[in-house]
C-alpha cells in the first residue's frame, strides 16, 4: 500500500501489511498482524 500526495507519482510512505513474521525492509513500514482477521481490520483503517 502506498500513500501519495495529489498528482505526485513518488510515494510519501510505503506500508506492508502481513500476518506472519517477515524480513525487514528499510524502504517500507511493515505492520505485522497476528491473523488474517486483524490484517483486514488494519487494511480498513
C-alpha positions in Angstrom: 0.0 0.0 0.0 1.4 3.4 -0.8 0.4 6.9 0.2 0.8 9.7 -2.4 0.5 13.5 -2.4 -2.0 14.6 -5.1 -0.6 14.3 -8.6 2.9 13.2 -7.3 4.0 9.7 -8.5 6.6 9.4 -5.7 5.0 7.8 -2.7 5.1 9.6 0.7 5.0 6.3 2.5 5.0 2.6 1.7 3.2 0.3 4.0 3.3 -3.5 4.0 0.6 -5.4 6.0 1.4 -9.0 6.7 0.1 -11.8 9.1 3.5 -13.6 9.5 7.0 -12.6 10.5 8.9 -11.3 7.5 12.4 -9.9 6.7 13.0 -6.3 7.4 12.6 -3.9 4.5 14.1 -0.4 5.1 12.0 1.1 2.3 8.6 0.2 3.8 6.8 0.3 7.1 5.9 -3.2 7.9 2.8 -3.9 10.1 2.6 -7.5 11.4 -0.9 -8.6 12.3 -1.4 -11.8 14.3 -4.1 -13.2 12.0 -6.0 -12.6 8.8 -8.9 -11.0 10.6 -6.6 -8.4 12.2 -4.9 -7.9 8.8 -8.3 -7.0 7.2 -9.1 -4.6 10.1 -5.7 -2.9 9.7 -6.4 -2.5 6.0 -9.8 -0.9 6.7 -8.2 1.7 8.9 
